[in-house]
């Protein structure tokens, strides 16, 4: 079993990396680019887990304790076989 975790900054939180990417894209001639936000993508293998609900709950707990800063970040978890 594998969990796919997407972590993004909450709305209203400044994103200097996203702003730098936005400026770089504009500098490369990509017109019409605006509001670039950068996040994280993490894959977690769970070879001993066979229950999708338990796997999702376990990874959500990992996010709350380590993978995401829940004060400024949102996360979503998708579990696949």
Secondary structure, DSSP 8 states (H G I E B T S, - for coil): -EEEEEEEE-TTS--HHHHHHHHHHHHTT-TT-------EEEEEE-TT---HHHHHHHHHHHIIIII--TTTEEEEEEEE-
